[in-house]
Amino acid sequence: MSTATLSETPPPPPSGKTRRTGRLFALTGAFVGVIYGYDSGSISGALVFLSRDFHLTEAEKGLVNSILVGGCVVGALLGGKLADAFGRKAAMLIVAGSYALFVALSALAPNVVVLDAVRFLLGVAIGISIVAAPLYIAESTPARIRGASVAAYQVATVTGIVITYFVNWGLADGGHWRWMLGASAIPAALVMIPLFRLPDTPRWYVLKGRTERAVEVMTMTDPDVDARTEVAAVGAALTAESGGSAGSLLHKPYLRATVFVVGLGFFCQITGINAVTYYSPQIFAQMGFIGDGLNFLLPSFVQLASLAATVLAILIIDRLGRRVVLLTGIGTMVVMLAVLTVVFGVGELHGTTTWVGFGAILLFTAAFNFGFGSLIWVYASEAFPAQLRSTGASVMLTADLVANLLIAQFFPSLMAWIGASWTFAGLSVLALGALVFASFTAPETKGRHLEEIQSYWSNGGRWPTPTSAPAPATEVVQ
């Protein structure tokens, strides 16, 4: 691709309106996460009551969750191509409109067959969103705060889950599962209003050769830098890069990055976080929390702790770095899963043991959101150069969703077949594997420009020294 020549005229100084527009990018992208989080949590409460109405078996309960995840896999695979072809903004508009339609239809489903069909389509929309929204945020945010800005998407997602658990608790007395599922149609439609007013990202405009428009938007999103210089650097990186197809991910210099993101994405979900999100009322009921709606109320406090953990991650992620946050979160998950193995292994739960189990679930979920939850979006948007960024994000999130599908489908059956203790023991072993994998593969990208990160993978998983940096003609560092 060729990049149009940029004039030497400096951009006008940023106004207050320009700075506000830049912040609106991140906020609007993050709000899509609220919608995604709401659906993730709403099914946990609705499933208890729709299972009774539709007389579902354990396998059919798993299918209600896993069919949505199957749709997410399709959406994630389509999301990168859609975001490249039509733009990050257009992809998110499609997501918001489709989400509003399909959640409304799911609330009106007359039987489980219709519900499953609609939830598959809803999953496609969600899959597109979890590719497009982090890209939209990352490509519109200055490097110095990009980690926190992308992690804000996880804050929004957890906020959505917190909201839905309180909604589930409020509606549990009457078993109003249709309201639980359909309540988010209105905010999904409303998020389209600011999206219509915002431009696309600077890097997407450069990708399409619209460099003057890229300069205008770069001035909005990062008014403290020389927009023309930044856009020229992005254009030079795009010109230097070859390919852009999924096949490029399987060859040097990107193969190492592909192994990292696929492994991280898979471990993120196979360690069991959505077992808690989807089935928490059943888990707490098995612990003994049944009376006064505690099995519906307690998940709300779990997610509030997770929200606090995610905010803490945002506050330190661009100071302490990605690796310390990620490894601390995964390590805590390993310990809490081991505690749950012991708690469920002691036999009948009561008194102190029950509350220890609750504490372990709370800390496990908080640790996930502190580490995996906050970093998955950051690494998905950082690991690859511009031409491969959306494709790489799709591959990473597809691995994430395949693991999610396995957990959603088989967790209730495993709990019934081998018991809770052995189920959580297996998850603890997988979490330990995740800790070892991340320790050896996760790079520290704090403060690095998106184009600069390419040099890490090109140099065999090491940051090049100044003497080994590429020559200016092929420079990819902004």
Backbone torsions as a table, in degrees:
resi	resn	phi	psi	omega
1	MET	NA	140.3	179.0
2	SER	-101.5	148.1	-179.3
3	THR	-110.8	131.8	-179.8
4	ALA	-64.1	147.4	-179.4
5	THR	-69.5	136.1	180.0
6	LEU	-96.7	139.9	176.9
7	SER	-73.4	164.4	-176.9
8	GLU	-89.5	-0.8	-178.7
9	THR	-66.1	124.8	-178.2
10	PRO	-69.7	150.3	178.5
11	PRO	-69.9	155.5	178.5
12	PRO	-66.7	153.5	179.6
13	PRO	-62.4	145.5	-177.3
14	PRO	-68.3	141.3	176.1
15	SER	-98.3	172.7	176.3
16	GLY	-61.3	-37.1	178.4
17	LYS	-63.3	-39.5	179.3
18	THR	-61.7	-44.4	179.5
19	ARG	-64.1	-39.5	178.5
20	ARG	-64.8	-36.9	178.5
21	THR	-63.5	-40.2	177.9
22	GLY	-60.5	-42.7	179.3
23	ARG	-67.8	-31.6	-178.9
24	LEU	-64.8	-30.5	175.5
25	PHE	-54.1	-56.5	-175.6
26	ALA	-64.4	-40.1	-178.4
27	LEU	-66.5	-41.8	-179.7
28	THR	-67.3	-43.5	177.0
29	GLY	-61.4	-41.0	-179.0
30	ALA	-67.1	-33.2	-178.0
31	PHE	-63.0	-28.4	174.0
32	VAL	-59.1	-32.2	177.2
33	GLY	-65.4	-31.3	177.0
34	VAL	-61.6	-43.3	-179.6
35	ILE	-64.4	-44.9	178.4
36	TYR	-60.8	-44.9	-179.9
37	GLY	-63.8	-38.0	-179.9
38	TYR	-60.4	-46.0	-179.1
39	ASP	-65.0	-38.5	-179.9
40	SER	-59.1	-36.7	-178.6
41	GLY	-89.4	-29.3	-173.6
42	SER	-64.4	-34.9	-177.4
43	ILE	-68.0	-25.4	-178.1
44	SER	-63.4	-40.7	177.3
45	GLY	-80.8	-42.0	-178.2
46	ALA	-62.4	-34.1	-175.2
47	LEU	-62.0	-32.5	179.7
48	VAL	-61.0	-41.6	-173.6
49	PHE	-91.0	-37.2	178.2
50	LEU	-70.0	-25.8	175.4
51	SER	-62.7	-37.0	177.7
52	ARG	-71.8	-43.4	-178.1
53	ASP	-65.9	-38.9	-177.3
54	PHE	-100.1	1.7	176.5
55	HIS	54.8	58.1	-174.5
56	LEU	-86.4	143.8	169.9
57	THR	-81.7	174.0	178.3
58	GLU	-61.3	-40.8	179.4
59	ALA	-65.5	-38.4	179.0
60	GLU	-69.3	-33.3	173.5
61	LYS	-61.7	-44.4	177.8
62	GLY	-61.1	-37.4	-178.7
63	LEU	-65.9	-35.7	178.0
64	VAL	-57.4	-37.8	177.6
65	ASN	-82.4	-45.1	-172.6
66	SER	-71.0	-28.2	-179.5
67	ILE	-68.5	-32.5	174.1
68	LEU	-66.3	-40.4	179.4
69	VAL	-66.5	-36.7	174.6
70	GLY	-59.1	-41.6	174.4
71	GLY	-63.2	-36.7	178.0
72	CYS	-62.4	-37.7	178.1
73	VAL	-61.3	-46.3	177.6
74	VAL	-60.8	-44.8	-180.0
75	GLY	-63.8	-39.3	179.2
76	ALA	-65.8	-37.3	177.9
77	LEU	-68.1	-35.9	178.5
78	LEU	-79.9	-26.5	-171.4
79	GLY	-58.8	-42.5	-179.1
80	GLY	-64.1	-46.1	180.0
81	LYS	-65.5	-40.4	178.9
82	LEU	-63.9	-44.0	-179.3
83	ALA	-66.6	-33.1	177.5
84	ASP	-75.3	-41.8	-174.3
85	ALA	-74.2	-45.0	-173.0
86	PHE	-110.4	-13.5	178.4
87	GLY	112.4	153.9	178.2
88	ARG	-64.8	-40.6	-179.6
89	LYS	-63.8	-47.4	-179.7
90	ALA	-60.7	-39.6	178.6
91	ALA	-61.6	-40.1	-178.9
92	MET	-73.0	-31.3	174.3
93	LEU	-64.7	-41.3	176.2
94	ILE	-61.2	-43.0	179.9
95	VAL	-60.3	-50.9	-175.3
96	ALA	-62.7	-44.6	179.8
97	GLY	-65.7	-44.1	-179.9
98	SER	-65.5	-40.2	-179.7
99	TYR	-61.6	-46.7	-179.7
100	ALA	-58.0	-41.0	-179.5
101	LEU	-67.9	-47.8	-171.3
102	PHE	-75.9	-32.1	176.5
103	VAL	-69.1	-34.4	176.3
104	ALA	-64.4	-42.7	179.3
105	LEU	-67.2	-35.7	179.2
106	SER	-65.0	-34.7	178.7
107	ALA	-68.6	-21.0	-178.8
108	LEU	-100.6	3.4	-174.1
109	ALA	-58.4	128.3	-179.6
110	PRO	-81.5	-18.8	-179.7
111	ASN	-155.6	173.2	-173.6
112	VAL	-70.7	-27.7	178.8
113	VAL	-64.5	-47.6	177.3
114	VAL	-63.9	-42.1	179.5
115	LEU	-59.3	-45.0	179.6
116	ASP	-63.1	-41.2	-179.4
117	ALA	-63.5	-44.2	-179.3
118	VAL	-68.7	-37.7	179.9
119	ARG	-68.9	-28.8	173.3
120	PHE	-63.4	-46.1	179.0
121	LEU	-65.2	-37.6	175.5
122	LEU	-62.2	-38.6	177.6
123	GLY	-62.7	-37.6	177.2
124	VAL	-59.6	-45.2	178.9
125	ALA	-62.8	-41.7	179.7
126	ILE	-66.1	-40.0	178.8
127	GLY	-60.1	-40.4	176.0
128	ILE	-63.6	-39.7	-175.9
129	SER	-66.0	-37.1	-175.8
130	ILE	-78.3	-6.1	167.5
131	VAL	-94.2	-49.0	-170.7
132	ALA	-72.9	-40.6	-174.4
133	ALA	-65.8	-49.2	176.7
134	PRO	-62.2	-34.7	175.8
135	LEU	-62.3	-45.2	-179.0
136	TYR	-58.5	-42.6	-179.4
137	ILE	-71.4	-49.0	-174.4
138	ALA	-62.8	-38.8	-176.3
139	GLU	-82.5	-0.3	179.1
140	SER	-118.8	12.2	-171.9
141	THR	-124.2	136.9	176.1
142	PRO	-59.3	148.3	-176.9
143	ALA	-57.3	-34.5	-173.4
144	ARG	-67.5	-22.4	-179.6
145	ILE	-125.4	13.0	-174.6
146	ARG	-64.6	-40.5	179.9
147	GLY	-58.7	-46.7	179.7
148	ALA	-66.6	-38.5	-177.9
149	SER	-66.9	-43.8	179.2
150	VAL	-70.0	-37.9	177.5
151	ALA	-64.6	-23.1	176.4
152	ALA	-61.4	-25.9	174.5
153	TYR	-61.2	-38.2	177.5
154	GLN	-69.5	-37.0	175.0
155	VAL	-58.2	-45.0	179.7
156	ALA	-62.9	-40.9	179.6
157	THR	-63.2	-46.1	179.1
158	VAL	-65.4	-36.9	176.8
159	THR	-59.7	-42.1	177.1
160	GLY	-61.1	-39.9	179.0
161	ILE	-66.9	-41.2	178.0
162	VAL	-59.4	-46.3	-179.3
163	ILE	-59.8	-46.0	-175.9
164	THR	-67.1	-33.2	178.8
165	TYR	-68.2	-38.0	174.9
166	PHE	-67.9	-37.5	175.3
167	VAL	-62.8	-44.9	178.5
168	ASN	-58.6	-43.2	179.9
169	TRP	-62.9	-42.8	179.9
170	GLY	-65.8	-31.4	-176.8
171	LEU	-97.1	-3.9	-173.8
172	ALA	-66.5	-32.4	-175.1
173	ASP	-59.8	-37.5	179.1
174	GLY	-98.7	-0.3	-179.9
175	GLY	65.1	36.4	-173.9
176	HIS	-81.8	69.9	-175.3
177	TRP	-69.2	-27.4	179.1
178	ARG	-66.7	-38.9	176.2
179	TRP	-68.7	-35.8	177.5
180	MET	-58.3	-43.0	-176.7
181	LEU	-77.3	-37.2	-169.2
182	GLY	-92.6	-7.3	-171.2
183	ALA	-64.8	-20.9	-175.5
184	SER	-89.8	3.4	179.5
185	ALA	-62.7	-37.7	-176.9
186	ILE	-68.2	-52.1	177.6
187	PRO	-61.5	-30.4	177.6
188	ALA	-63.5	-40.3	178.0
189	ALA	-70.1	-37.2	-177.0
190	LEU	-67.6	-31.0	-177.7
191	VAL	-67.0	-16.8	178.4
192	MET	-67.5	-24.8	-176.4
193	ILE	-63.3	-54.7	177.6
194	PRO	-67.3	-29.2	179.0
195	LEU	-62.5	-39.8	179.3
196	PHE	-61.0	-31.1	-174.8
197	ARG	-85.1	-19.7	-175.5
198	LEU	-89.6	151.2	172.9
199	PRO	-80.0	179.1	173.2
200	ASP	-83.5	-174.4	-174.9
201	THR	-84.0	153.8	178.7
202	PRO	-57.5	-41.8	-177.5
203	ARG	-67.4	-32.4	176.5
204	TRP	-68.9	-38.9	177.4
205	TYR	-63.0	-40.1	176.7
206	VAL	-64.4	-41.2	178.6
207	LEU	-56.6	-32.7	-179.9
208	LYS	-95.4	6.0	178.0
209	GLY	79.9	11.0	-178.3
210	ARG	-96.2	69.4	-170.0
211	THR	-70.0	-35.6	179.8
212	GLU	-65.7	-39.4	176.0
213	ARG	-66.1	-36.8	177.8
214	ALA	-61.3	-40.2	178.2
215	VAL	-62.6	-43.5	179.5
216	GLU	-59.4	-46.2	-176.5
217	VAL	-73.3	-35.6	176.4
218	MET	-60.2	-37.1	177.2
219	THR	-63.4	-36.0	178.1
220	MET	-70.0	-43.4	-171.1
221	THR	-84.0	-29.2	-179.8
222	ASP	-142.1	73.1	-173.5
223	PRO	-68.8	-8.7	-178.1
224	ASP	-86.8	-5.0	179.7
225	VAL	-111.8	165.6	174.0
226	ASP	-77.6	106.7	-172.2
227	ALA	-61.1	-39.3	-178.0
228	ARG	-67.5	-38.0	177.6
229	THR	-65.6	-43.4	179.9
230	GLU	-64.0	-44.6	179.7
231	VAL	-64.7	-39.2	177.0
232	ALA	-61.8	-38.6	179.0
233	ALA	-65.9	-41.5	177.3
234	VAL	-62.4	-44.3	178.9
235	GLY	-62.1	-40.3	178.9
236	ALA	-64.8	-39.5	178.8
237	ALA	-65.0	-41.5	179.0
238	LEU	-63.1	-40.8	179.8
239	THR	-65.7	-38.1	-177.8
240	ALA	-72.6	-26.0	-177.5
241	GLU	-78.3	143.4	175.8
242	SER	-105.8	147.3	175.1
243	GLY	75.0	-151.0	-172.8
244	GLY	149.8	-1.9	-179.0
245	SER	-86.8	164.9	179.2
246	ALA	-60.5	-30.4	179.6
247	GLY	-62.0	-27.5	179.0
248	SER	-63.2	-24.7	-178.3
249	LEU	-69.8	-17.0	-176.2
250	LEU	-98.5	7.6	-179.2
251	HIS	-128.1	159.5	176.7
252	LYS	-64.2	145.6	6.8
253	PRO	-92.5	10.7	-171.1
254	TYR	-98.5	-7.5	-176.4
255	LEU	-59.6	-42.7	-179.8
256	ARG	-61.5	-42.2	178.1
257	ALA	-64.2	-38.5	179.8
258	THR	-63.9	-44.5	177.8
259	VAL	-59.0	-42.5	-179.5
260	PHE	-62.9	-51.1	-173.7
261	VAL	-71.1	-35.3	177.8
262	VAL	-66.9	-44.5	178.2
263	GLY	-63.0	-44.5	-179.7
264	LEU	-64.2	-42.8	179.3
265	GLY	-62.1	-42.0	-179.7
266	PHE	-67.3	-47.2	-179.3
267	PHE	-64.0	-31.1	-178.8
268	CYS	-54.7	-40.3	-176.1
269	GLN	-101.3	-32.7	-175.1
270	ILE	-68.0	-15.6	177.7
271	THR	-79.3	-2.8	163.6
272	GLY	104.5	11.6	-176.0
273	ILE	-61.3	-39.0	-177.5
274	ASN	-80.2	-10.2	167.6
275	ALA	-62.0	-41.3	177.3
276	VAL	-71.2	-44.2	-177.4
277	THR	-63.6	-45.9	-175.7
278	TYR	-78.5	-33.2	-169.0
279	TYR	-122.2	19.9	-175.5
280	SER	-59.4	-40.1	177.7
281	PRO	-59.1	-38.6	177.9
282	GLN	-69.0	-39.3	179.2
283	ILE	-63.2	-45.5	-178.9
284	PHE	-69.1	-33.3	175.4
285	ALA	-63.4	-39.4	178.5
286	GLN	-67.7	-27.7	175.8
287	MET	-74.0	-17.9	-179.3
288	GLY	114.5	-1.3	178.9
289	PHE	-86.8	94.5	-176.6
290	ILE	-123.4	-47.8	-174.2
291	GLY	-66.2	153.0	175.4
292	ASP	57.5	26.3	175.7
293	GLY	69.4	20.6	-177.1
294	LEU	-61.4	-34.4	-179.5
295	ASN	-68.3	-14.8	173.0
296	PHE	-97.1	-30.7	-176.9
297	LEU	-80.6	-39.6	-175.7
298	LEU	-59.6	-38.4	176.4
299	PRO	-58.1	-27.3	177.6
300	SER	-64.5	-41.8	179.1
301	PHE	-70.7	-33.8	174.6
302	VAL	-59.6	-45.5	-178.3
303	GLN	-73.5	-29.0	173.7
304	LEU	-63.7	-41.6	176.1
305	ALA	-63.6	-38.2	178.3
306	SER	-65.2	-38.6	177.4
307	LEU	-62.2	-43.4	177.9
308	ALA	-62.7	-39.7	179.7
309	ALA	-65.8	-37.9	179.3
310	THR	-67.6	-41.4	177.3
311	VAL	-62.3	-41.2	177.3
312	LEU	-60.6	-42.1	178.3
313	ALA	-60.2	-41.5	179.4
314	ILE	-62.3	-38.4	-177.4
315	LEU	-68.4	-26.7	-174.5
316	ILE	-113.7	-10.1	-171.1
317	ILE	-63.7	-34.0	179.2
318	ASP	-93.2	3.8	175.8
319	ARG	-107.9	-55.4	-178.8
320	LEU	-83.7	-24.4	179.2
321	GLY	106.6	166.9	-176.2
322	ARG	-70.9	-43.9	-171.3
323	ARG	-63.2	-45.2	-176.7
324	VAL	-64.8	-37.0	178.2
325	VAL	-67.6	-47.2	-177.8
326	LEU	-62.6	-49.6	-175.5
327	LEU	-68.9	-35.3	176.7
328	THR	-63.8	-43.1	179.6
329	GLY	-63.1	-47.5	-178.1
330	ILE	-65.9	-41.1	178.9
331	GLY	-59.2	-41.6	177.7
332	THR	-65.9	-36.7	176.4
333	MET	-59.9	-42.5	179.4
334	VAL	-57.9	-47.4	-177.9
335	VAL	-63.9	-44.5	-176.8
336	MET	-68.5	-35.5	176.1
337	LEU	-66.1	-35.7	175.9
338	ALA	-64.6	-40.7	177.3
339	VAL	-61.9	-43.2	179.2
340	LEU	-64.3	-34.6	176.3
341	THR	-59.9	-44.2	179.8
342	VAL	-69.8	-43.8	-177.4
343	VAL	-59.2	-48.7	-179.8
344	PHE	-74.2	-16.6	-179.1
345	GLY	-83.7	-11.3	-176.8
346	VAL	-80.7	-5.9	179.8
347	GLY	103.1	-133.7	-176.7
348	GLU	-67.3	129.3	-177.7
349	LEU	-93.2	135.8	176.6
350	HIS	-163.7	157.2	173.7
351	GLY	54.5	-125.1	-175.3
352	THR	-58.9	-41.2	-178.2
353	THR	-60.6	-40.2	179.7
354	THR	-61.9	-44.6	-178.0
355	TRP	-73.7	-28.2	172.3
356	VAL	-63.9	-41.3	177.0
357	GLY	-61.9	-42.3	177.1
358	PHE	-61.3	-44.2	179.5
359	GLY	-62.4	-37.4	179.2
360	ALA	-67.4	-41.1	176.1
361	ILE	-62.0	-43.4	-179.3
362	LEU	-61.6	-47.3	-177.9
363	LEU	-71.9	-34.3	176.2
364	PHE	-61.2	-47.6	-178.1
365	THR	-67.3	-41.7	177.9
366	ALA	-62.9	-41.7	-179.9
367	ALA	-64.6	-39.3	176.8
368	PHE	-59.2	-48.5	-177.3
369	ASN	-69.4	-28.7	175.9
370	PHE	-68.6	-42.1	-175.5
371	GLY	-100.2	-85.0	-179.1
372	PHE	-52.9	-51.6	-172.8
373	GLY	-58.9	-40.7	-179.7
374	SER	-78.4	-35.4	-172.6
375	LEU	-87.7	-23.4	-177.0
376	ILE	-59.8	-40.0	-179.1
377	TRP	-73.5	-35.8	180.0
378	VAL	-64.6	-51.9	-178.8
379	TYR	-66.9	-34.4	178.3
380	ALA	-61.5	-33.5	-177.5
381	SER	-93.0	-12.4	-175.7
382	GLU	-104.6	-22.9	-163.5
383	ALA	-69.1	-26.5	-173.7
384	PHE	-122.8	157.7	176.0
385	PRO	-70.3	172.6	-168.1
386	ALA	-55.6	-44.7	-176.3
387	GLN	-68.1	-23.1	-179.2
388	LEU	-109.7	0.7	-171.1
389	ARG	-64.0	-47.7	-178.5
390	SER	-69.9	-38.3	177.4
391	THR	-64.2	-44.9	178.2
392	GLY	-62.5	-40.6	177.6
393	ALA	-63.2	-38.7	178.5
394	SER	-63.4	-42.8	-179.2
395	VAL	-64.9	-44.8	-179.9
396	MET	-61.6	-46.8	-176.0
397	LEU	-74.5	-24.5	173.3
398	THR	-65.8	-43.3	175.1
399	ALA	-60.1	-41.8	177.0
400	ASP	-58.0	-45.5	-174.4
401	LEU	-75.0	-32.5	175.4
402	VAL	-61.6	-43.8	176.7
403	ALA	-64.7	-39.7	177.7
404	ASN	-60.6	-41.8	179.2
405	LEU	-60.7	-43.0	179.3
406	LEU	-62.4	-43.5	179.1
407	ILE	-65.5	-46.3	-177.6
408	ALA	-60.9	-40.7	-175.7
409	GLN	-77.3	-42.6	-167.3
410	PHE	-103.5	-14.0	-177.7
411	PHE	-58.8	-49.7	-179.4
412	PRO	-62.8	-35.5	178.4
413	SER	-68.0	-40.1	177.9
414	LEU	-64.0	-41.9	178.3
415	MET	-59.0	-39.0	-179.6
416	ALA	-76.4	-30.6	-172.8
417	TRP	-86.4	-56.3	-175.6
418	ILE	-105.1	-6.9	177.7
419	GLY	93.5	160.9	-175.1
420	ALA	-66.3	-39.3	-175.5
421	SER	-62.4	-49.0	179.8
422	TRP	-68.1	-33.0	177.7
423	THR	-62.9	-47.2	-179.8
424	PHE	-72.0	-28.0	175.0
425	ALA	-63.4	-43.5	177.5
426	GLY	-61.9	-40.6	178.0
427	LEU	-64.8	-35.4	179.8
428	SER	-66.4	-36.6	176.9
429	VAL	-65.3	-42.3	177.9
430	LEU	-64.0	-38.6	178.5
431	ALA	-65.8	-36.8	176.7
432	LEU	-64.2	-40.1	175.7
433	GLY	-62.2	-37.9	178.2
434	ALA	-64.0	-39.2	179.6
435	LEU	-63.8	-44.1	178.8
436	VAL	-64.0	-45.2	-179.4
437	PHE	-59.5	-48.9	-178.1
438	ALA	-65.6	-35.1	-180.0
439	SER	-60.3	-35.9	-176.4
440	PHE	-92.4	-18.1	-171.0
441	THR	-119.0	-23.4	-172.6
442	ALA	-74.4	122.0	177.3
443	PRO	-83.0	161.2	173.2
444	GLU	-98.8	108.3	-175.6
445	THR	-107.7	14.2	-179.1
446	LYS	-54.8	127.1	174.7
447	GLY	74.8	2.7	-178.7
448	ARG	-87.8	141.3	173.8
449	HIS	-70.7	153.3	-177.2
450	LEU	-57.9	-43.5	179.8
451	GLU	-69.3	-29.0	-178.9
452	GLU	-68.4	-32.1	-175.9
453	ILE	-63.3	-24.6	177.9
454	GLN	-57.4	-35.0	-176.9
455	SER	-65.7	-28.1	178.2
456	TYR	-61.7	-48.6	-178.7
457	TRP	-71.6	-36.4	179.2
458	SER	-64.8	-24.3	-177.3
459	ASN	-99.4	26.8	175.1
460	GLY	72.3	31.0	179.3
461	GLY	80.4	27.2	175.9
462	ARG	-136.8	145.9	176.1
463	TRP	-74.7	126.9	-178.2
464	PRO	-67.6	145.3	173.7
465	THR	-76.1	161.8	179.3
466	PRO	-54.2	-33.7	-177.9
467	THR	-75.2	-21.2	-179.4
468	SER	-102.2	6.1	-179.6
469	ALA	-65.9	154.0	-179.7
470	PRO	-62.6	154.0	176.4
471	ALA	-64.9	154.3	-176.3
472	PRO	-53.4	-33.5	-176.0
473	ALA	-65.2	-26.0	180.0
474	THR	-119.5	20.8	-177.3
475	GLU	-59.0	132.0	177.6
476	VAL	-116.9	1.8	179.9
477	VAL	-88.3	129.6	178.7
478	GLN	-73.6	NA	NA
